[in-house]
Amino acid sequence: MKITFSVDRKLTKKDLDESSQLAETFFHMQEKPDEIPATKENKEFILNKIPECSNVIYADKKTIGFTFIIPCNKDIMKRFLAKNITENELFEEVKNKINYSNFTAIYLCSSFIKKEFRGRGLAIQGRMKSIKKICEGRKIKPILFAWAQTKEGEKSVKRTAAQIGCKLKLLKQ
């Protein structure tokens, strides 16, 4: 079985549509106004402005999961961690203010791996590949931050931070 990542090639609309369906099935974002909805506008922004941040994971060309990171700045990160802005508000600010040349923090937004493929470090690999891509050519050690909603998610983001050698801040439930 061959595992591949969309970040190693060019992200496509099909990649985004498939990962959005997986995300909605697992996270139910449409029911949660504070979370980032998988709208057409948001998908177009990701595809055109931050394609390396959405990393779809395949096993023999079949979608088995994804990771999604968002480049931010420290101000947006601090306000999110203090619960002064929602995840959706964070994303709206990023869309207007942040690009690959001015970010200082990275939000480890979400990841999902189908049950039968878990425990192989695929989410960690996916995040690390995306982080390395967006940091390419910049002398930056961004602060990572996350809102882990499961024990497995918290463990995974902690491992990502340790392996990439970056500081991690967690939003407390």
N, C-alpha and C positions, 0 to 999 in steps of 0.2 A: 504494500500500500504506500503510495507516494503522497506526502503531505506538502502542500504548497501554500504560499501567502500572496495575496493580491498586491501587497506593497513591493514585491520583487518584480512586478511588471507594472502596467498602468491600470488603475482602478476604473471599472466600467460602470455604467448605469445598472446593468444586470447584477453586478456585485453588490451595489448599494441596495437595490430592490430586495435581493435575497437576504442580505444581512438585516435590513429593516423589518422584514417579515419575521425573522427569527427573534429579533429584539422585541417586537410587539407581542409575540406569542409568550415570551418569557417575562418581560418587564411591564406589559400593559400600559405603555406611556400615554396612549390616547385618553385613558381614564384618569391620568394624574397631571393636572395642569401645571404643576411646578417642574415637571420633567420635560426634557427636550422631545417634542413630537417629531415623528418621521414624515414631515410634510414635504411636498414637492419643492418648496422654496429652500428648506433646510438641506435636502438631498442635493439640490443644484449647487448650493454654497459649498458643501463638502466636496462634491465632484470637481468644481471649478477652482476653489481656493485652497482647500486643505486635503487633497486626495490621499496623501500619505498617512493621514491620521485615522482613516477608516481602513482596517486591515482584515479582509475576509480570508478565512482559513478553509482550505479544501483537502479532502482525502480522495484521491483519484478523480478529481474534477467535480466532486459532490460537496456542496457547502456543509461544513460541520461546525462552523462557529465564526466569531469575529472578535476584534478588539477595536475600541474607539477611544482616541485621546484627543484633547483639545488644548492647543497652545494658548496661554493666558499671560497676564502680568501679575505681579505680586499684589497689587491693589485689588484686582478682581478676586484673586485667590483668598485674600484676607477677609473680604466682605462675604464671600461664599462660606468660608469656614466659620465665620461668626454668625451665620444664618441671617445676614442682612439682605442677601439676594438669593433667589431660587436658582436651580440648575438652568432652567429655561432663560431666566434673566442673564445669567452668566454667559450663555451661548449668544444671546442677542447682543450683548456688549462686545464679545469677541468678534462677532461678524462685522462690527463697525470700527473696531479699534486695533485688532491684533493681526499680525501676519508673521511669516517665518523669519523676518529680520528684527522684530522687536519683542518677542516673547521672552519672559524670564521664569515662567512656571508652566507646568503641564498638568492638566486635569486628566487623570486616568478615569475617564468617564464610565465606560462599560466594557464588559466582555461576556461572552457566552460561548460555551463549548458543549456540544451534544453529549449527553450522559456517557455513551459508550466510548468517548474519546477523552474523557477527563482523566486527570492524574498523570498526564504526560508532559506538563509544562507548556502546552500550546498557547495559552493566554499570555504567559510570561514572554515566550518567544515572539508572539505577535506584537505585544507592546514594545518590547525592546527593539525590534526591527523598525517600527514606526518612529520611536524616539530617536534612534540613530539617524534615520533618514532626515528628519526635520532639523536635527542639530548639525548635520553635515556642513562643513565650511564655516561654522561659527564656534568661537571659543566661549562656550557657555556650559555651565553645569546647572540646569534648571532645577527648581524645587518641584517635586512631584506632590500632588495632592489627590485625595480620593474620598468618595462617599461609599464605603463598602457596606453593602446591604446584606451580606451573608458572611459566615465565618470563613468559608472557602475563598470568597472574594477578598477579604482582608488579608488572609495568608498569601494570596496570589500577588496583591499589590505590594506587600512588604517584601516578598521575594524579588519582584521586579526592581524595586528601589535598591535592594542590597546588591543584586547582580549588576546593575548599571552604575552603582556608586553615587546615587543621588539621595538627598534628604527627602523624607516623606512626611506629609502632614495628613491626618485623617479627620474627616467630619464625624463628630460623635452624634449618634442617633438621639 
